[in-house]
Every structure is written in structure tokens, then in C-alpha cells.
Amino acid sequence: MHFADGKGVDGGLLPDANGKEPSPGGQREDRGKWQKPRITRKSLMKCCLVKWIIDSTTNTQGPESSDCELELSTVRHQPEGLEQLQVQTQFTKKELQSLYRGFKNECPSGLVDEETFKNIYSQFFPQGDATTYAHFLFNAFDMDRNGSIRFEDFVIGLSVLLRGSETEKLRWAFNLYDINKDGYITKEEMLAIMTSIYDMMGRYTSPSVRDVDPSEHVDKFFQKMDRNRDGVVTIDEFIETCQKDENIMASMQLFENVI
């Protein structure tokens, strides 16, 4: 995967650094054999949300350690102590300090709103329409459903997505697909999420997602997941099916590449 600014991340889903579209069938290196899309620890740390945060500190000299703690009193929402967040996440204290400095620079109030998410993804995916996907992703982070995301919720969510276990990531993905948060995924909800990803990435995927009807994928996935044929997918059905089906797990690559 490559970001709009040309800095690449493993995955081969978007154009290369020179703006060229991927070769048919996927990305190849030096005319060699197919390079399987992969998510590495390094590439995950270059995800859109992390890059947005870290880039904001590039031209600023942020506070270290105690200074960072002192600055918590200057924002409208004061996050939990960084030491507590270190326990709750897979980030080191230094990483949390860096994330907090960037978060504070971008969101002085200590809260991030939906419009900010839309701006982030429109910057990273200018070739498509990221509005709907950003809306769904924001709602997945907005655990309190109050229209804003606290720093704690932001980094706890990122920790799961970047360094969580397979089951933790699948639980988070279920929460994303469960748009109305009723504990079930309907076919309509799954189609809405998949369509929003297709709209955002569009012709820059290989093969082009616009050449395939997203409803075809959703019909196949939903049929596998809805094991008791009651018209909805529970979290247990979702996790069990994903873990047992290599094709579905492979499809999660697309989801992981657009965080």
C-alpha cells in the first residue's frame, strides 16, 4: 500500500511512489515473482492515523516526559496519565508521548471530531471518496457515541489495530461492521462498509475494485458467516468464520490497509 504522498507501505494496493498504477494482478519487484501483500510491524506503524499524528510534530519541538504531563492541563479534555495508558496499550511511554504531542498539535481541545477524520482520509486517498468510510471508522473509535474521540480511546483503538492479537483485531473489525452497535452484523451493514472502502480506494486497487460488484463479495462472506441462517452475524460467528477461512482472512488485508 502506498499513501498519497508517495511514501509506501507493504501491501501493493495503491500506486507506487511515482504515481503509477499497479501492474495487472498485483505488485511485482524487479520483474520478479508475485509479492504477496503483507502487513509488517513497520508498515502498520505507517498507517494513516499514526502518520497524521506523527507528521504534525515534524516541525515542532515537543515536550518530553514531565513537560508532556504538565501540558495535559492546557486542553479541554485531559487524558489519563501516560503511565496508565502504557498499561492499557501495547505502546511504550515514548511512543505515547509522541502520539500525544501530535494529537495535541492537531486537536488542541483534546478531542477529535468526525470532520477531522474525513480530512485525514481525503488527504491520503484523494483519488476516491473517503467521506463515508471516514464516517464509519470514526463511529468505531467513538465508543461513547458522543461525537468526539478522546486521546485515550484513540490510542487504545490504535493499539488493538496495530499490535493486537488476531482475535482482538477481529473484535474491532466486528465493531466497525456493526454500524448501529446492536451486537449483530446485517448483510446491509456489511455491504455499506465494503462499498465505502471500494469508493475510497477505487481504481487504485489491483484488480480494480470498481470492476467488481462489492455485493458479490458480501453475499459470499455473509453466507459463510451466518451459520444458523437467521439473517444476522453474531460476534462469535464472525470470529470463528474468519479464523477458519483463509479467503476471508485474506480479504481483511484490504481493511487493514485503510486504517
Salt bridges, closest charged atoms under 4 A:
ASP5 OD2 - LYS51 NZ 2.83
ASP10 OD1 - ARG38 NH2 3.72
GLU21 OE2 - ARG203 NH1 2.60
ASP55 OD2 - LYS51 NZ 2.80
GLU64 OE2 - ARG101 NH1 3.93
GLU71 OE1 - LYS104 NZ 2.86
GLU83 OE2 - LYS93 NZ 3.44
GLU95 OE1 - ARG163 NH1 2.84
GLU114 OE2 - LYS118 NZ 3.38
GLU114 OE2 - HIS135 ND1 2.74
ASP144 OD2 - ARG150 NE 3.98
GLU152 OE1 - HIS77 NE2 3.09
GLU152 OE2 - ARG150 NH1 3.69
ASP153 OD1 - ARG150 NH2 3.09
ASP219 OD1 - LYS187 NZ 3.53
GLU240 OE2 - ARG227 NH1 3.17
GLU240 OE2 - LYS244 NZ 3.04
ASP245 OD2 - LYS224 NZ 3.03
